[in-house]
Amino acid sequence: MIKRLTVFCGSSFGNESVYEEQAYALGKKLAEEQIGLVYGGAISGLMGTVANGVMENKGEAIGILPHFLQGKEIAHLGLSELILVETMHERKTKMNELSDGVIALPGGYGTLEELFEMMTWAQLGLHQKPIAVLNVNGFYNDLLQMSQNMVDKGFLKETNQKMLIVDDNIDTLLMKMKNYEAPNVEKWISKDEV
């Protein structure tokens, strides 16, 4: 059962209005489904938009923000809870502790780093949570092609590639996440390969 989901996304809006529209729609849907939001705690960009979608529809939104970013006055002060931590690593660890899965919306390097860390943890068997991307307007198409290239070139197992849930529709994405069954992860490298 999914009680809370972490959402990774941009602290800017991007240059297509559909990104902001879908971020708000995701927040609204989480509130309607009584799924709490865990996210980076900022008011700016898609981060603030998804939180507003939750809060304006009577949902729960928990922000996790490092102290040094709070000083830049980007903290969203209208959340259910804002948890301040010391480092970016503590931020990700806390987000993982509080959530039952991950959705990535469009974003930049920070979004990708967070998404890939969660994928790596799943690949290593450190968690069995569903990890998904909401592929708004094909934003992640090139990344998905790169993932296929990693499989084709022998750097990523197809089983691990399939851990990533992808859809461009919020309802379908959430249904896939609720029905997700993590693969049985074997050791990622054998003694013979060393």
N, C-alpha and C positions, 0 to 999 in steps of 0.2 A: 504494500500500500504506500502510495506517495503522499506524504504529509507536507513536505516542503521541497522546492526545487531551487537550485542555484541558477541564476541567469548571468552569463558573461556577455558583455556587449560594450559598444563604444561609449566614450564620454563625450563624443560629438554626435551630430545628427546625420552625417554623411550628406551627399548631395542629391538624394532622391527622397521625396516626401513619404514614399511607401515604407521606408525604414522606420520612421517615427510612428506612422500609422500602425504598423505591425507590432512594434514594441508596446504601444498602448493597448492594442487588442490582446496581446499575450498577457499583460498584467491584468486586464479586465477578466479574461478567461480563467486565470489562476484564482482570482477572487471568487468568481462564480462557482468554481469547482472546489472551493475551500482548500486550496493548495497554497501554502505560505510561500512567499518569495524571500530568498536569501540572495543578496547581491552586494556590490562594492560600496554602497552607502552614499554615492554622489548624487547631486541634484542635476548635474549637467547631462546633456546629450540623451542618448538612448537609455542610459542608466537611470536618469531621473524620470524619463517617460514611462518606462516599464513600472517603476515604483509608483508613479502617479496613477497609472492604470489600476494597480492593486488597491492603493489607499482610497481613491475616489469611488471604489466599488466595495468598500467595507471589508477589504481583505487584510492579511497580515504581511508586512514587509519589514524584514530585518536587514539593516545595512551593516557591513563590516568595513571599517575605515581605519587606515593607519593614522596615527597622530599627526604626522608631517603633512598629510593631505588635508586634514581638518583645518590646519592653519592657513590654507589657501582659500578658505571660505567656500568650499564646494560641498560640504556636508549637507545632506537632505535632512532637514529638521522636522519634517512631518511624517516620520516613519513610526511604526509600532515600537521599534527598538533600534538604537544605533550603538553598536559595540565598537569601542576604540581599541586598537591593537598597536604594537610597536613596529612590526615589519610587514612587508608584502607577503613573506612566507607565512607568517602567523595569520594573515588575512585569509589566504587560501586554505590553510589547515582548518580554521574556524568555519569557513564556508562549507568545507567538506563534512565536518562534524555535524553541522546543523541541517544538512540536506539529504534527500533521498535520490537525487539525480541532478543532471546538469543540462541546460539548454544554452547554446551559443546563438546569439543574434549577430548581425553584422558588427564589425569592430576592426580595430587595428592590431598592432603587435601584442598589446596586453591581452586582448581577447584570445588571440591565437595561442599565446603562451599558456594561458589558463586552461584552454581547451586541450592542448596537447599534454599538459601535465596530468590532467584527469584521465586522458586516454592512455598515457604511459602507466599510470597507477593501475588502471584496469587490465592492461596487457600483462603487468607483473603479478596480477592476482591480489592487489592490495585492497580492492573493493569490487563489488559486483553491481554497481549502480548503473542505470541507463544514462547514456551520454548522447546528446542529440544536437543537431544544428537545424534551426529554422532557416531554410534556404530561401530567404526573401529575395524575390526577383532574380534568382540565380546567382546571388552574391557568392556562394561557396562553390560554384561549379568548377572553377580552376583548381581549388584545393582538393576537391573530390577526384579530379583528373590526376593530380599529383599523387594522391593516395593510391590510385590504380597503378601509376607508374612505379611506385615503391613496391607494390606486389609483383608487377611484371619483371622488375629488375632484381627480385629476390631479397629485398630489405624489409619487407613486411609480410607477415603471414595473412592469408585471406581471412582466416578466422578472426584475427585481430582487426582487420579492416572492417569486417561486418559488425564489430562492436558499436560503431558509430551509426546512430539512427538519423536518418535524413528525411525531411519532408518540407514542402513549402506551404502546408496548411496546418494551422495551429491545432485544430481538433484531431486531425489524423496523427500529427506528431505526438500529442499527449496520449492518444490511444496506443500507439506503438510503444511509448515509454511504459505505460501501465502493464502492457503484455510482455515486456522484455524479459528474457531469460538469458542470463550471462552464460557464455560458453564455459566449459570446463577447461580452465587454463592449465596447460602443462608447463613445465619448466621452459623458459624462453631460450635457453641455450643448454646444450648437453655437454658433457665432458669431452665427447668425441669431437665437438666443434671448436674446442679451445686450442 
